Amino acid sequence: MRKKALNKNFIIPEFSESSGLMIDAYKVLCRKAGFKPRSLILEVLKSLDEDFSNNRSILYIVKAPTGYGKTSISLSAALFSLKNASFFEKVIHVLPLRAIVEDAFHKANRYLGLAAGKQMMGVSISPFLLYPITFVTIDTFLWDTIKLNTKKWSEILKEREYGYDYFTQASIIVSLIFFDEVHMVIENDNLRKIFFTVLEFLTKNRVPIIFLTATMPPSYEKHFINLAEVKGYKYRCFPENELKDDFIENEEKKVFHIRLKKSENIGKLIDLKKRNLIIVNTVRRAVEIYKNLKRYSKDIDVMLIHGRYTLKDREEKAKILEKLKEKDRYIIVSTQVVEAGVDISSDILITDLAPPISLIQRMGRNARYFDEMEGYIYILRDAPHSIYNDYIFNKTLSILEDLDKNRFENFHPRLPWTYEPMLRKIYLYLNKSWDSDLYSKLMNPASRSEDILQLVLNKFREGKPFMRDFLIPIYVDEDILLVSPEILDKLIVKNKVTIMSNGKSIGKINGLTIAKKISLGHRIRIELHKNSYTKELGLII
């Protein structure tokens, strides 16, 4: 089992006595946190030292297997910035999911003894992103870059203030930005368009950017290469040569037993003497499986994780997960919230069929650690998939069926060159469109937050989300749960919520209308009725 690193508060003074290169920061981090230096990370940091010392604007893509330790690049850069802020003042690490932000935040504070920040909807430790390293969700990062902190909308609408406006945006421009598995979220049409608009803005302002990935499709990589060339950035894709180190050599020795199965076999695939991780595509399915397993698995820890917990309960789940990871056997049932960036391993992974990017990330939670040499992965071919694109889902199934005929020979979930052909076949095209109106506003120094907000509100008035789908806050006592308009509609139909505006109850209304009203600055409070939520199961619909 993996050893838990200790908090090393003296790491900063030790680095301050070194020569001050990023490689030195990484070596100190490895020594204090118990990491073994990785050749690829040393290669990246050496290039950063060289390119920054020559005043080059950089755009890097770092491709490495899941579990390789890519986050240590951003941690090393943050430590470096404390001694030398002449190239970038601090680090902002952008992640696709809230659960990963929590995991990375706790890891940074545990390994570095370094004050780290986190920023996402409902959690505001660092609104100006001023910590040496701040972990932030992609949504929050995009809102901040376009000068619209969502907490300030009502005040901006009332023309009482401009919100954080240029302050947070300026903080972003003087930072080194890490985008971690960002392609996982830019498959969303609205989110992708805003992301590419922000990327145009960042590169116009010469902001240094590093993409970290285990699963970037070649079509996406090609776009970022072209962007770097057009904008005059120093572009590098790592590894620049064949990746060969003790990590890769060890991964090549691992044996993965991968097979397609049917959902009805889940109970037969679990081994109560081992660590079992079950990842499914919907919350309803996760809850049903959890309840069945909890009923029949009395002598083993069974944990449920999904996205419909309150903000406080999510933090509590993250702490419980940290403790559970130290045990030799357990069953964790989860949705896709654990599929990227969450540092957990399993002996047996049972996963619903999903698009390749998601599948590879999920497989990264199996036999993840260095001394784990064998893993079992079962892919449930008949899983519900309404949340995914039909073409991508069916194409993935077709390719996996061919691989299954040969028991997945020559396919290794930790070695990118064995699964990149699948990514190339499925992700043929990338929609590179961006919002020219928004870009014009961003590039105009006279445009303030209120001007940007009007663009956003015009979308809302049309009933369209500006970025991701609407999320509506619901109060569970005094904690907050975020749900979609569709989920709120179900709660309304089942009379599980009370909706109030200015202290008065609202009659018939639907979730989308409420989302639009909240977005337009209306003060609406939604309270969940008792017995509709538990700490164990989360939201009950």
VEXDREN-2710 file (C-alpha; in Angstrom, 1 decimal):
% VEXDREN-2710
k/r/px/py/pz
1/MET/0.0/0.0/0.0
2/ARG/1.1/3.6/-0.6
3/LYS/2.6/5.4/2.3
4/LYS/1.0/8.6/3.3
5/ALA/3.3/11.7/3.1
6/LEU/3.9/13.8/6.1
7/ASN/3.4/17.6/6.3
8/LYS/6.9/19.2/5.9
9/ASN/6.6/22.8/6.9
10/PHE/10.3/23.3/6.5
11/ILE/10.4/22.7/2.8
12/ILE/10.3/26.4/1.9
13/PRO/13.4/27.5/3.9
14/GLU/15.3/24.5/2.5
15/PHE/14.5/25.5/-1.1
16/SER/15.4/29.1/-0.4
17/GLU/19.0/27.9/0.3
18/SER/19.3/26.2/-3.1
19/SER/20.3/27.7/-6.4
20/GLY/16.6/28.6/-7.1
21/LEU/15.9/26.6/-10.3
22/MET/12.6/24.8/-10.8
23/ILE/14.5/21.5/-10.9
24/ASP/15.8/22.3/-7.4
25/ALA/12.3/22.9/-6.2
26/TYR/11.2/19.5/-7.5
27/LYS/14.2/17.7/-5.9
28/VAL/13.4/19.3/-2.5
29/LEU/9.7/18.4/-3.0
30/CYS/10.6/14.7/-3.8
31/ARG/13.0/14.5/-0.9
32/LYS/10.5/15.9/1.7
33/ALA/7.3/14.2/0.3
34/GLY/8.9/10.8/-0.4
35/PHE/8.5/11.0/-4.2
36/LYS/11.0/9.4/-6.6
37/PRO/12.1/11.9/-9.2
38/ARG/10.6/11.2/-12.6
39/SER/12.6/11.7/-15.8
40/LEU/9.8/13.4/-17.7
41/ILE/9.2/15.9/-14.9
42/LEU/12.9/16.7/-14.7
43/GLU/12.9/17.2/-18.5
44/VAL/9.9/19.6/-18.3
45/LEU/11.3/21.6/-15.5
46/LYS/14.7/21.9/-17.1
47/SER/13.0/23.2/-20.3
48/LEU/11.0/25.7/-18.2
49/ASP/14.2/27.0/-16.5
50/GLU/15.8/27.4/-20.0
51/ASP/12.8/29.0/-21.8
52/PHE/12.0/31.4/-19.0
53/SER/15.6/32.5/-18.6
54/ASN/15.5/33.4/-22.3
55/ASN/12.3/35.3/-21.9
56/ARG/10.2/33.0/-24.1
57/SER/6.5/32.7/-23.9
58/ILE/5.8/29.1/-23.4
59/LEU/2.9/26.7/-24.3
60/TYR/3.7/23.1/-23.3
61/ILE/1.7/19.9/-23.5
62/VAL/2.9/17.3/-21.0
63/LYS/1.6/13.8/-21.8
64/ALA/2.1/11.1/-19.2
65/PRO/0.3/8.1/-17.9
66/THR/-2.3/8.4/-15.0
67/GLY/-0.5/8.1/-11.7
68/TYR/2.8/9.5/-13.0
69/GLY/2.7/12.5/-10.7
70/LYS/2.2/15.4/-13.2
71/THR/0.8/17.6/-10.5
72/SER/4.3/17.8/-8.9
73/ILE/5.2/20.1/-11.9
74/SER/2.7/22.8/-10.7
75/LEU/3.8/22.3/-7.1
76/SER/7.4/22.8/-8.0
77/ALA/6.6/25.9/-10.0
78/ALA/4.7/27.3/-7.1
79/LEU/7.6/26.7/-4.8
80/PHE/10.0/28.3/-7.3
81/SER/7.8/31.4/-7.5
82/LEU/8.3/32.1/-3.8
83/LYS/12.0/32.7/-4.5
84/ASN/11.8/34.1/-8.0
85/ALA/8.7/35.9/-9.3
86/SER/10.4/37.5/-12.3
87/PHE/8.8/35.1/-14.8
88/PHE/5.4/34.5/-13.2
89/GLU/4.2/35.6/-9.8
90/LYS/2.3/32.4/-8.9
91/VAL/0.6/29.3/-10.2
92/ILE/-3.0/28.6/-11.0
93/HIS/-3.9/25.0/-11.6
94/VAL/-7.2/24.5/-13.5
95/LEU/-9.1/21.3/-13.1
96/PRO/-12.2/19.9/-14.7
97/LEU/-14.1/18.6/-11.6
98/ARG/-14.8/19.9/-8.1
99/ALA/-13.8/16.6/-6.5
100/ILE/-10.3/16.8/-8.0
101/VAL/-9.9/20.4/-6.7
102/GLU/-10.5/19.1/-3.2
103/ASP/-8.0/16.3/-3.6
104/ALA/-5.3/18.4/-5.1
105/PHE/-5.8/21.1/-2.5
106/HIS/-5.3/18.8/0.4
107/LYS/-2.4/17.1/-1.3
108/ALA/-0.6/20.4/-1.8
109/ASN/-0.9/21.4/1.8
110/ARG/0.1/17.9/3.0
111/TYR/3.2/17.6/0.8
112/LEU/4.5/21.1/0.7
113/GLY/3.5/22.6/4.0
114/LEU/2.7/25.4/1.5
115/ALA/-0.3/27.6/1.8
116/ALA/-2.5/26.6/-1.2
117/GLY/-5.8/28.1/-2.2
118/LYS/-8.9/26.7/-3.8
119/GLN/-11.7/28.4/-5.7
120/MET/-15.0/27.1/-7.0
121/MET/-18.7/27.8/-6.8
122/GLY/-19.6/27.9/-3.2
123/VAL/-16.0/27.7/-1.9
124/SER/-14.0/31.0/-1.9
125/ILE/-10.7/30.7/-0.1
126/SER/-8.8/32.8/-2.7
127/PRO/-11.1/35.1/-4.7
128/PHE/-8.1/37.0/-6.1
129/LEU/-6.1/33.8/-6.7
130/LEU/-3.1/35.2/-4.7
131/TYR/-1.8/32.0/-3.1
132/PRO/1.5/30.5/-4.4
133/ILE/-0.7/27.9/-5.9
134/THR/-4.5/28.0/-6.3
135/PHE/-6.6/25.0/-7.5
136/VAL/-9.7/26.1/-9.4
137/THR/-12.4/24.5/-11.4
138/ILE/-12.5/25.3/-15.1
139/ASP/-15.9/27.1/-14.8
140/THR/-14.7/29.4/-12.0
141/PHE/-11.4/30.2/-13.9
142/LEU/-13.3/31.2/-17.0
143/TRP/-15.7/33.4/-15.1
144/ASP/-12.8/35.1/-13.3
145/THR/-10.9/35.6/-16.6
146/ILE/-13.8/37.4/-18.1
147/LYS/-14.1/39.6/-15.0
148/LEU/-17.4/38.1/-13.7
149/ASN/-17.1/36.5/-10.2
150/THR/-20.5/34.9/-9.9
151/LYS/-20.9/36.1/-6.3
152/LYS/-20.9/39.7/-7.4
153/TRP/-23.5/39.6/-10.2
154/SER/-26.4/41.1/-8.2
155/GLU/-24.3/44.0/-7.0
156/ILE/-23.0/44.6/-10.6
157/LEU/-26.6/44.5/-11.9
158/LYS/-27.7/47.1/-9.4
159/GLU/-24.7/49.2/-10.5
160/ARG/-23.4/49.3/-6.9
161/GLU/-20.0/48.0/-7.8
162/TYR/-17.9/46.4/-10.6
163/GLY/-17.3/43.2/-8.6
164/TYR/-13.7/42.0/-8.7
165/ASP/-13.5/43.1/-12.3
166/TYR/-9.9/43.7/-13.4
167/PHE/-8.4/42.6/-10.1
168/THR/-8.8/38.8/-10.5
169/GLN/-8.2/39.0/-14.3
170/ALA/-4.9/40.8/-13.7
171/SER/-4.0/38.2/-11.1
172/ILE/-4.5/35.5/-13.8
173/ILE/-2.4/37.3/-16.4
174/VAL/0.7/37.4/-14.2
175/SER/0.4/33.7/-13.3
176/LEU/1.6/30.4/-14.8
177/ILE/-1.5/28.5/-15.8
178/PHE/-1.8/24.7/-15.8
179/PHE/-4.8/23.2/-17.6
180/ASP/-5.2/19.7/-16.3
181/GLU/-7.2/17.3/-18.6
182/VAL/-9.1/20.3/-19.9
183/HIS/-10.2/18.4/-23.0
184/MET/-12.6/16.4/-20.7
185/VAL/-14.8/19.4/-20.3
186/ILE/-14.5/21.3/-23.6
187/GLU/-16.5/18.6/-25.3
188/ASN/-19.4/20.6/-23.9
189/ASP/-20.4/23.0/-26.7
190/ASN/-21.0/26.1/-24.6
191/LEU/-18.0/25.5/-22.4
192/ARG/-15.6/24.9/-25.3
193/LYS/-16.6/28.1/-27.0
194/ILE/-15.9/30.2/-24.0
195/PHE/-12.7/28.3/-23.2
196/PHE/-11.3/28.9/-26.7
197/THR/-12.2/32.6/-26.4
198/VAL/-10.4/32.9/-23.1
199/LEU/-7.4/31.0/-24.5
200/GLU/-7.2/33.6/-27.3
201/PHE/-7.2/36.3/-24.7
202/LEU/-4.5/34.6/-22.5
203/THR/-2.2/34.0/-25.5
204/LYS/-2.7/37.6/-26.7
205/ASN/-1.4/38.7/-23.3
206/ARG/1.6/36.2/-23.4
207/VAL/0.4/34.2/-20.4
208/PRO/2.5/31.0/-20.0
209/ILE/0.4/27.9/-20.3
210/ILE/1.0/24.2/-19.6
211/PHE/-1.5/21.4/-20.5
212/LEU/-1.2/18.3/-18.4
213/THR/-2.8/15.2/-19.9
214/ALA/-3.0/11.4/-20.1
215/THR/-5.7/11.3/-22.7
216/MET/-5.5/14.3/-25.1
217/PRO/-6.8/13.3/-28.6
218/PRO/-4.4/14.1/-31.4
219/SER/-6.9/16.5/-33.0
220/TYR/-6.9/18.6/-29.8
221/GLU/-3.1/18.6/-29.6
222/LYS/-2.9/19.7/-33.2
223/HIS/-5.0/22.8/-32.5
224/PHE/-2.9/23.8/-29.5
225/ILE/0.3/23.4/-31.6
226/ASN/-1.2/25.7/-34.3
227/LEU/-2.3/28.3/-31.7
228/ALA/1.3/28.4/-30.3
229/GLU/2.8/28.8/-33.7
230/VAL/0.4/31.6/-34.7
231/LYS/0.9/33.5/-31.4
232/GLY/4.7/33.1/-31.4
233/TYR/4.9/30.9/-28.4
234/LYS/7.7/28.5/-27.7
235/TYR/5.9/25.2/-28.1
236/ARG/7.1/21.9/-26.7
237/CYS/5.3/18.6/-26.4
238/PHE/6.7/16.2/-23.7
239/PRO/8.1/13.6/-23.8
240/GLU/10.2/15.0/-26.7
241/ASN/11.7/11.5/-27.0
242/GLU/10.5/8.0/-26.1
243/LEU/9.5/8.0/-22.4
244/LYS/11.6/5.4/-20.6
245/ASP/12.2/5.5/-16.9
246/ASP/11.6/3.2/-13.9
247/PHE/7.9/4.2/-13.8
248/ILE/7.3/3.2/-17.4
249/GLU/9.4/0.1/-17.1
250/ASN/7.4/-0.9/-14.0
251/GLU/4.1/-0.1/-15.8
252/GLU/5.1/-2.3/-18.7
253/LYS/5.5/-5.2/-16.3
254/LYS/1.9/-4.8/-14.9
255/VAL/-0.7/-7.3/-16.1
256/PHE/-4.3/-6.0/-16.6
257/HIS/-7.1/-8.4/-17.1
258/ILE/-9.7/-6.4/-19.1
259/ARG/-13.0/-7.8/-20.3
260/LEU/-16.4/-6.6/-21.4
261/LYS/-19.2/-7.8/-19.1
262/LYS/-23.0/-7.3/-18.5
263/SER/-24.3/-5.2/-15.6
264/GLU/-26.2/-8.2/-14.2
265/ASN/-22.8/-9.7/-13.2
266/ILE/-21.6/-6.9/-10.9
267/GLY/-22.1/-8.9/-7.7
268/LYS/-20.0/-11.8/-9.1
269/LEU/-17.2/-9.5/-10.1
270/ILE/-16.6/-8.1/-6.6
271/ASP/-14.0/-9.7/-4.3
272/LEU/-14.7/-8.9/-0.7
273/LYS/-11.0/-9.6/0.2
274/LYS/-9.8/-6.8/-2.2
275/ARG/-10.2/-3.1/-3.0
276/ASN/-13.1/-2.7/-5.3
277/LEU/-14.0/0.5/-7.2
278/ILE/-17.2/0.7/-9.2
279/ILE/-17.7/3.8/-11.4
280/VAL/-21.1/4.3/-13.1
281/ASN/-22.6/6.9/-15.4
282/THR/-25.5/8.2/-13.3
283/VAL/-26.2/9.1/-9.7
284/ARG/-29.4/6.9/-9.6
285/ARG/-27.4/3.9/-10.7
286/ALA/-24.7/4.5/-8.2
287/VAL/-27.2/4.8/-5.3
288/GLU/-29.0/1.6/-6.3
289/ILE/-25.8/-0.4/-6.5
290/TYR/-24.5/1.1/-3.2
291/LYS/-27.7/0.2/-1.4
292/ASN/-27.6/-3.4/-2.7
293/LEU/-24.0/-3.9/-1.8
294/LYS/-24.4/-2.3/1.6
295/ARG/-27.2/-4.7/2.4
296/TYR/-25.2/-7.8/1.5
297/SER/-21.6/-6.7/2.4
298/LYS/-21.7/-6.3/6.2
299/ASP/-18.0/-6.9/7.0
300/ILE/-16.4/-4.5/4.6
301/ASP/-16.4/-0.7/4.2
302/VAL/-18.7/0.4/1.5
303/MET/-18.6/4.1/0.4
304/LEU/-20.8/6.1/-2.0
305/ILE/-19.5/9.2/-3.9
306/HIS/-21.3/11.3/-6.4
307/GLY/-22.1/15.0/-7.2
308/ARG/-25.3/15.5/-5.3
309/TYR/-23.9/16.1/-1.9
310/THR/-23.8/19.5/-0.1
311/LEU/-20.6/21.4/-0.2
312/LYS/-19.7/20.5/3.4
313/ASP/-20.5/16.8/2.9
314/ARG/-18.3/16.8/-0.1
315/GLU/-15.4/18.0/2.0
316/GLU/-16.2/15.3/4.6
317/LYS/-16.3/12.6/1.9
318/ALA/-12.9/13.7/0.7
319/LYS/-11.5/13.2/4.3
320/ILE/-13.2/9.8/4.7
321/LEU/-11.8/8.7/1.3
322/GLU/-8.2/9.7/2.5
323/LYS/-8.6/7.3/5.4
324/LEU/-10.2/4.6/3.4
325/LYS/-7.3/4.6/1.0
326/GLU/-5.1/3.2/3.7
327/LYS/-7.1/0.0/4.0
328/ASP/-6.5/-3.3/2.2
329/ARG/-10.1/-3.9/1.2
330/TYR/-13.2/-1.8/0.5
331/ILE/-15.9/-1.1/-2.0
332/ILE/-16.3/2.4/-3.4
333/VAL/-19.3/3.1/-5.6
334/SER/-18.9/6.4/-7.5
335/THR/-20.0/8.4/-10.5
336/GLN/-17.4/10.0/-12.8
337/VAL/-16.4/12.5/-10.1
338/VAL/-13.4/10.3/-9.3
339/GLU/-12.3/9.6/-12.9
340/ALA/-9.6/12.2/-13.2
341/GLY/-7.0/13.5/-10.7
342/VAL/-8.3/11.7/-7.6
343/ASP/-5.5/9.7/-6.1
344/ILE/-7.0/6.3/-5.3
345/SER/-6.3/2.8/-6.4
346/SER/-8.2/-0.5/-6.7
347/ASP/-7.5/-4.2/-7.3
348/ILE/-10.8/-4.6/-9.2
349/LEU/-12.3/-1.8/-11.3
350/ILE/-15.9/-2.2/-12.5
351/THR/-16.9/0.6/-14.8
352/ASP/-19.8/1.5/-17.0
353/LEU/-18.9/1.9/-20.7
354/ALA/-18.1/5.5/-21.4
355/PRO/-16.2/7.5/-24.1
356/PRO/-12.4/6.6/-24.3
357/ILE/-11.2/9.7/-22.5
358/SER/-13.3/8.9/-19.5
359/LEU/-12.5/5.1/-19.7
360/ILE/-8.8/5.7/-19.7
361/GLN/-9.1/8.0/-16.7
362/ARG/-11.2/5.5/-14.8
363/MET/-8.7/2.7/-15.6
364/GLY/-6.1/5.0/-14.1
365/ARG/-7.6/4.1/-10.7
366/ASN/-6.7/0.4/-11.0
367/ALA/-3.3/-1.0/-9.9
368/ARG/-2.3/2.7/-9.8
369/TYR/0.6/2.5/-7.4
370/PHE/4.1/1.4/-8.1
371/ASP/4.1/-1.9/-6.3
372/GLU/0.7/-3.0/-7.6
373/MET/1.5/-5.3/-10.5
374/GLU/-1.9/-6.8/-11.4
375/GLY/-5.3/-5.4/-12.0
376/TYR/-8.8/-6.5/-13.0
377/ILE/-10.9/-4.2/-15.2
378/TYR/-14.5/-5.1/-16.1
379/ILE/-16.3/-2.8/-18.6
380/LEU/-20.1/-3.0/-18.4
381/ARG/-21.2/-2.9/-22.1
382/ASP/-25.0/-2.4/-21.4
383/ALA/-24.6/0.7/-19.2
384/PRO/-27.0/3.7/-19.5
385/HIS/-25.3/6.4/-21.5
386/SER/-27.8/9.2/-22.1
387/ILE/-25.2/11.7/-20.8
388/TYR/-22.8/11.0/-23.6
389/ASN/-22.8/11.5/-27.3
390/ASP/-24.4/8.5/-29.1
391/TYR/-21.8/8.4/-31.9
392/ILE/-18.8/8.4/-29.6
393/PHE/-20.4/5.9/-27.2
394/ASN/-21.3/3.4/-30.0
395/LYS/-18.0/3.8/-31.8
396/THR/-16.2/3.1/-28.5
397/LEU/-18.2/0.0/-28.0
398/SER/-17.4/-1.2/-31.5
399/ILE/-13.7/-0.8/-30.9
400/LEU/-13.8/-2.4/-27.5
401/GLU/-15.6/-5.4/-28.9
402/ASP/-12.8/-5.9/-31.4
403/LEU/-10.2/-5.6/-28.6
404/ASP/-12.2/-8.0/-26.4
405/LYS/-12.0/-10.8/-29.0
406/ASN/-8.3/-10.9/-28.3
407/ARG/-8.6/-10.2/-24.5
408/PHE/-7.3/-6.7/-25.0
409/GLU/-3.9/-7.8/-26.2
410/ASN/-1.6/-4.9/-26.9
411/PHE/-3.8/-2.5/-25.0
412/HIS/-2.4/-1.1/-21.8
413/PRO/-4.4/1.6/-19.9
414/ARG/-1.2/3.2/-18.5
415/LEU/0.8/3.4/-21.7
416/PRO/-0.5/6.2/-24.0
417/TRP/0.9/4.8/-27.2
418/THR/-1.3/1.7/-26.8
419/TYR/-4.6/3.5/-26.6
420/GLU/-3.9/6.6/-28.7
421/PRO/-5.0/4.8/-31.9
422/MET/-8.5/4.5/-30.4
423/LEU/-8.5/8.2/-29.5
424/ARG/-7.4/9.0/-33.1
425/LYS/-10.3/7.0/-34.6
426/ILE/-13.0/8.5/-32.4
427/TYR/-12.0/12.1/-32.0
428/LEU/-11.6/13.1/-35.6
429/TYR/-12.7/16.7/-35.5
430/LEU/-12.5/19.6/-33.0
431/ASN/-14.9/22.5/-33.2
432/LYS/-12.5/25.5/-32.7
433/SER/-15.1/28.3/-32.8
434/TRP/-15.0/31.1/-30.2
435/ASP/-17.1/34.1/-29.2
436/SER/-15.8/37.1/-31.1
437/ASP/-18.1/39.5/-29.3
438/LEU/-16.8/38.4/-25.9
439/TYR/-13.2/38.5/-27.2
440/SER/-13.7/42.1/-28.3
441/LYS/-15.0/43.1/-24.9
442/LEU/-12.1/41.3/-23.2
443/MET/-9.5/43.1/-25.4
444/ASN/-11.1/46.6/-24.9
445/PRO/-9.6/48.2/-21.8
446/ALA/-12.7/50.4/-21.5
447/SER/-15.1/47.3/-21.1
448/ARG/-16.0/46.7/-17.5
449/SER/-17.7/43.7/-15.8
450/GLU/-21.1/45.2/-16.4
451/ASP/-20.5/45.2/-20.1
452/ILE/-19.5/41.5/-20.0
453/LEU/-22.5/40.7/-17.8
454/GLN/-24.9/42.2/-20.4
455/LEU/-23.6/39.7/-23.0
456/VAL/-24.2/36.9/-20.5
457/LEU/-27.7/38.1/-19.6
458/ASN/-28.7/38.3/-23.3
459/LYS/-28.0/34.5/-23.5
460/PHE/-30.0/33.9/-20.3
461/ARG/-32.9/35.8/-21.6
462/GLU/-33.0/33.4/-24.6
463/GLY/-33.1/30.5/-22.1
464/LYS/-29.6/29.4/-23.0
465/PRO/-26.7/28.7/-20.6
466/PHE/-23.6/30.9/-21.2
467/MET/-21.0/28.3/-20.2
468/ARG/-22.0/25.0/-18.6
469/ASP/-25.6/24.1/-17.9
470/PHE/-27.3/26.1/-15.2
471/LEU/-26.6/25.1/-11.6
472/ILE/-29.1/26.2/-9.0
473/PRO/-28.3/26.5/-5.2
474/ILE/-30.7/24.6/-2.9
475/TYR/-30.4/25.1/0.9
476/VAL/-30.1/21.9/3.0
477/ASP/-30.4/23.6/6.5
478/GLU/-27.7/26.2/6.0
479/ASP/-25.5/24.1/3.7
480/ILE/-25.8/24.4/-0.1
481/LEU/-26.5/21.7/-2.7
482/LEU/-26.1/22.6/-6.5
483/VAL/-28.6/21.0/-8.9
484/SER/-29.6/21.4/-12.6
485/PRO/-33.0/22.8/-13.6
486/GLU/-34.0/19.3/-14.6
487/ILE/-33.3/17.9/-11.1
488/LEU/-35.1/20.9/-9.6
489/ASP/-38.2/20.1/-11.8
490/LYS/-38.3/16.6/-10.3
491/LEU/-38.1/18.0/-6.8
492/ILE/-40.9/20.5/-7.5
493/VAL/-43.1/17.8/-8.9
494/LYS/-42.6/15.6/-5.8
495/ASN/-43.1/18.6/-3.5
496/LYS/-39.7/18.3/-2.0
497/VAL/-38.7/22.0/-2.0
498/THR/-40.1/25.3/-0.9
499/ILE/-39.3/28.2/-3.3
500/MET/-39.4/31.8/-1.9
501/SER/-38.7/35.2/-3.3
502/ASN/-38.4/38.2/-1.0
503/GLY/-39.7/36.0/1.8
504/LYS/-42.9/35.0/0.0
505/SER/-43.6/31.5/-1.4
506/ILE/-43.7/31.2/-5.2
507/GLY/-46.4/29.2/-6.9
508/LYS/-46.1/27.2/-10.1
509/ILE/-42.7/27.7/-11.7
510/ASN/-40.2/25.4/-13.4
511/GLY/-36.4/24.9/-13.0
512/LEU/-35.3/26.7/-16.1
513/THR/-37.3/29.8/-15.2
514/ILE/-35.8/29.8/-11.7
515/ALA/-32.3/29.5/-13.2
516/LYS/-32.9/32.4/-15.5
517/LYS/-34.3/34.6/-12.7
518/ILE/-31.4/33.8/-10.4
519/SER/-29.0/34.5/-13.2
520/LEU/-30.7/37.9/-13.8
521/GLY/-30.2/38.9/-10.2
522/HIS/-33.6/37.9/-8.6
523/ARG/-33.3/36.9/-4.9
524/ILE/-34.7/33.4/-4.8
525/ARG/-34.2/31.0/-1.9
526/ILE/-34.9/27.3/-2.4
527/GLU/-35.1/25.1/0.7
528/LEU/-35.1/21.3/0.6
529/HIS/-37.7/19.5/2.7
530/LYS/-36.6/17.2/5.5
531/ASN/-36.2/13.5/4.6
532/SER/-35.1/14.5/1.1
533/TYR/-31.4/14.4/1.9
534/THR/-29.1/12.2/4.0
535/LYS/-25.4/12.4/4.6
536/GLU/-25.1/8.8/3.4
537/LEU/-27.0/8.9/0.2
538/GLY/-27.1/12.6/-0.7
539/LEU/-30.1/14.1/-2.5
540/ILE/-33.0/11.7/-2.6
541/ILE/-35.3/12.2/-5.6
END
